[in-house]
């Protein structure tokens, strides 16, 4: 019995080490790519510490950056950041899952264990199909979000740029990363309720986590787990509390739908996403009542 326990512990430790090493390699590769003049506008180099910080922030989907993404990086650099966000948000094991799915090859046992641990799957079989289903749903939600956002950006930026902006911000929102290409997050979109509501819903769907998605996918065969129930109940409760708080502390001037979309957005994004529609630097400390004019 003791021998079996020791073997299990060793397997968990080796799996944890593998996951840590892969994440480290992803960050290192991202750091090198962002450091290249190929990634920066006009060939301007950035420091190693800045490229390392941004690569780490994108992979860990924190949204923090010492540089303005839209000013510093060209299309290639922005694509690198987007891939790091996607890998960090959905999980690095999404790459081999897609690879084996496209090649239609069987996944080996060690990769199954790594997949199960990296995505916090408790199932002892069918983890590949389950992970593939999660990826399909994730990409479908991101595609729908990108399509809606792109349609809203057309009047402002034109077709080529609006498609890219739609894709980038849909993925950034779904992965709860908070990176933006506007320079002032979503301050310019306080009068565009469809944009705010789409971003908000993407944040909620992405923030639920894989365990909840797995339970929702299997709801026909079993009941929701306690963790999923708590996650869903807490999410709804925090949104309601946030909406109540911001509806009483912010004065809006404009249409009802604009007011609702702004309040709903503010109730969701401060918890995890990093997007904002208010310049928090202009808000006085301890001031509960401030004004955001929406015409």
N, C-alpha and C positions, 0 to 999 in steps of 0.2 A: 504493500500500500504506500509506504513511504517513498519507494523507488518511483512509483507512478506519479506521485505528487511532485517529486523533484523534476521528473521529465516534463510535466506540464508547466511548471514554473520556468524551466529553462526555455521551453518553446515560446512562452509569453515574452520572456526577456529578449530572446533572439528576434521575435517578431517586432517588438517595440524598437529594438536597435535598428532593424531594417527600415521601419517606417521613418525613424528619425534621420537615418542616413539618406534616404530618398528625398525627404523634405529639404535637408541641407543641400543636397546636390541640385535640386530645383532652384533654390535661392541663389546658389553660387552661379549656376548657368544664367539665371535672370540678371544677376549683378554684372556679369561679363558682357552680356548683350546690351544692357542699358548703358554701360560705360563706353561702348564703341561709338565713334563719331557717326556711324551709320544710323544710330538711333536718335540723334539730336538734330534739331533744326540748324541749318547753316553749318553743320559739322562742329558745333560747339561741344567740347568735352565737359563732362561733369566729374566731380571728384568720386573716388572709390567709395567713400563713406556715404555719399548721397545716393549713389546707385545701389549700394548694399541696403540702405534704409528703405528705399522705394521698392526694391525687389522683395524684401522681407515683409513690408507692409502690404504689398499686393498679394503675396502668397498666403499671408495670415489674415487677409481681408480686413485690415484695420482702417484703411482709407487715409492714413496720415502720410503727408509728403512734405519735405522741406522745399520743394520746387513746384512751380505751377506746371502741371502736366501739359496743358494745351499750349503753353509758350515754349517749353523746353524740348518736348519730344515730337518728332515727325510721325508719319503714319506707321513706319516700322516700329519705332519705340512704343507707340500706343498699342500696337498689336501684341508686342511682347508683354506689356503690362496687362492687357486683357487676358492673354493666355495664363499668366500667373494668377490672376483673379479667378478664372474658371477652374484651374487646377486646385487652387486653395479652397474655393467654395464648394465644389462638387466632390473633390478628392482626387489625389493623384492616381488612384487605382482605376479611375474612369478611362485612362489611356489604354492599359492592357485589356480592359473589358471591351472597349470599342475595337481594339486590334483583333482580339480573338473572335469577336462577333463578325467582323468584316471578312476575316480569313476563314471563318467557319471551322475553327480548330477547337479541340477540347482543351480546357484549362487544367493544368496539372494541380496536384494536391497542395503543394506548398504555396502556389499562387492563390488557391482558394482560401487557405488559412490567412494569408496576408490580406486578401480582399475582405474577409469576414471581420478581421480585427480593425482594419483601417476605416471601415464603414460602420463599425459597432453593430454588426449583425449577430443576432443570437441564434439564428437558424443553423442546423448542422448539415443541411442539404439544400440544394437549389439556390445557393447564394449568388451564383452567376446570373441566373435568369432574373432573380429579384433585383440585383444590382443593375442589370440591363434595363429592366422595367423602370427603375428609378431614374436612370439616365434619360430614357426616352421621354418620361413625363417632364423632367427638368428642362430638357432642350425644347420640348413643345411649349412649355410655359414661357421660356425665354423668347422663343420665336414669335409667339402671339404678342408678348410685351414689346418686342422690337418693332413689330409691324405697326402696332398702335402708336408708339412713340415716333416712329419715322413719319407717319402720316401727319402728325402734329408739327413736326419740325420743317416740313417742306416750305411753307411760306417764308420762314426765317432764313434758311440756309441753302435751299436748292436740293435737287434730288440726290446727287452723289454724296454730299456731306450729310444730309439728313438720314440716309440709310446707315451710314457709319455711326452717327451720333445715336440713332435708335438702337443699334446692336450693342454699342459700348455701354450705354446707360441701362439697358435692359439687363445685361449680364452683371453689371456693377450693382444694380439694385437687387437682383435675385440672389446674388452671392453675399449681399449685405456688406459690400466693400466701401461704397461711398465715394469712389473716385469719379471725377467729372471732367469734361472737356470744355466747360464754359468759363472757368476761372472764378466764378462766384456761386458755384453749386447751382441751385435752382431758384435763386432770387428773381431771375428774369421771368419766371413762369408762374408767378402768384396769380395771374389772371387766366391761366390755362388749366382748368380743373381736370381735364382728361389726362394731361401729363402727370399731375400730382396724384390722382387716383390710381393711375397705372403703376407709377413708381411705388406707391404705398402698398398696393396689392402684391407686387413682385417681392417687396421686402418681407411681407407677412408669409407668403408661400415659401420663400427661400429660408426664412428664419425658423420655420417649424422643425426642420431637421429630418434626417433620414429615418430615424426610428418611428416618428409619427407617420411619415409617408409610407413606410413599410406596413404599419398597422392599418392605415387607410386602404392600402392596396389589398390587404388580406381580410378586410372587415366582413366579407361574405362568409368566410370560413371560421372566424373567431372574433371575440370581442376585443375592443380596444384595451391595450395594456394600461396600467395605472400611470405610467410615465407619460403616455400619449394623452390620457385624459387630463393630467395635470398641466401638460404643455399647452393644450388647446384652451383649457379653462383659464390658465394664467394669461395667455395671449389676449383672449377676449376681455378679461378683467382689466388688464393694463391699458388696452385700447380705450375702453369705456371710461376709465379713470382719467386718462390723458385727454380725451375729448371733453369731458366735463370740466377739467382744470383749464384747458386753453380756451374753451368757450366762455369762461367767466373772467379770464385774465387778459384776453386780447380783444381789442375793438376793431372790427372790420367794417369797411364801407364798400358796399358793392352788392352783387347778386347773391342770393341764398346759396346757389350751387358753388360759387367761388368761396364763400365763407365756410361751407361744409368741407370742401376739398382741402382747404388750407388747415383747418382744425384737425381733420382726419390725418393729414400728412404729418403735422407737428406732434400728434399723439403717438405716431408709429416710429418715425425716424430717429429720435434721440436715444432710443433704447439700444440700437445696434447698428444702424445703417450709415450714419455719417453725413447724409445729405441735409441741406438746410435751405429754408426760404427766408429766414431772418438773419440779419447780420448781428450775431450775438455780441460782437465787440462793442456795439453801440448801445447795448442794453445796460442800464445802470444796475450795479449790484444791489440785491435785495428789493429791486423794484418789481412789483407784481403786475402792475398795470402799464402796458405799453401799447402803442398803436401801430398797426400795419395796414396801410391804406390800400384797398383793392377797389379800383374804380369799376 
